[in-house]
Amino acid sequence: MWTPRERSITLKLLEDGFHAHFSFLLAGILFVSAVGCARPPQGTIERARSAVATARASGAALYAPDSLAAAERAIAALETELSTRGK
């Protein structure tokens, strides 16, 4: 069993990790949408979707809700951009 101090340190590390991960993910998604390539990079898009789903399943809503929300907004913006390009 963890002591309260160990639990506090672990939660802080998890929170910091989620923030760093989502900041990187968000920057990557925004870069991909800003570049405006003729054909969307499906591998990158799928990895971004997967990263958000993994983070959600790992408790990001509890440990880093703002970062998760930002990543989900970025994914939604990407989906909107992809759907408008397909028309």
JOLIN-V25558 format. One record per residue. N is the residue number from 1. RES is the residue in one small letter. D_FIRST is the distance of its C-alpha to the first C-alpha in whole Angstrom. Layout:
# JOLIN-V25558
[[N & RES & D_FIRST] [N & RES & D_FIRST]]
This chain:
# JOLIN-V25558
[[1 & m & 0] [2 & w & 4] [3 & t & 7] [4 & p & 10] [5 & r & 12] [6 & e & 10] [7 & r & 9] [8 & s & 13] [9 & i & 14] [10 & t & 13] [11 & l & 15] [12 & k & 18] [13 & l & 18] [14 & l & 18] [15 & e & 20] [16 & d & 22] [17 & g & 22] [18 & f & 24] [19 & h & 26] [20 & a & 28] [21 & h & 28] [22 & f & 29] [23 & s & 32] [24 & f & 33] [25 & l & 33] [26 & l & 35] [27 & a & 37] [28 & g & 38] [29 & i & 39] [30 & l & 41] [31 & f & 43] [32 & v & 44] [33 & s & 45] [34 & a & 47] [35 & v & 49] [36 & g & 50] [37 & c & 51] [38 & a & 53] [39 & r & 51] [40 & p & 47] [41 & p & 45] [42 & q & 43] [43 & g & 40] [44 & t & 39] [45 & i & 39] [46 & e & 37] [47 & r & 35] [48 & a & 34] [49 & r & 34] [50 & s & 32] [51 & a & 29] [52 & v & 30] [53 & a & 29] [54 & t & 26] [55 & a & 24] [56 & r & 25] [57 & a & 23] [58 & s & 20] [59 & g & 20] [60 & a & 22] [61 & a & 24] [62 & l & 21] [63 & y & 20] [64 & a & 24] [65 & p & 26] [66 & d & 29] [67 & s & 29] [68 & l & 28] [69 & a & 31] [70 & a & 33] [71 & a & 33] [72 & e & 34] [73 & r & 37] [74 & a & 38] [75 & i & 38] [76 & a & 40] [77 & a & 42] [78 & l & 42] [79 & e & 43] [80 & t & 46] [81 & e & 47] [82 & l & 47] [83 & s & 49] [84 & t & 52] [85 & r & 52] [86 & g & 53] [87 & k & 56]]
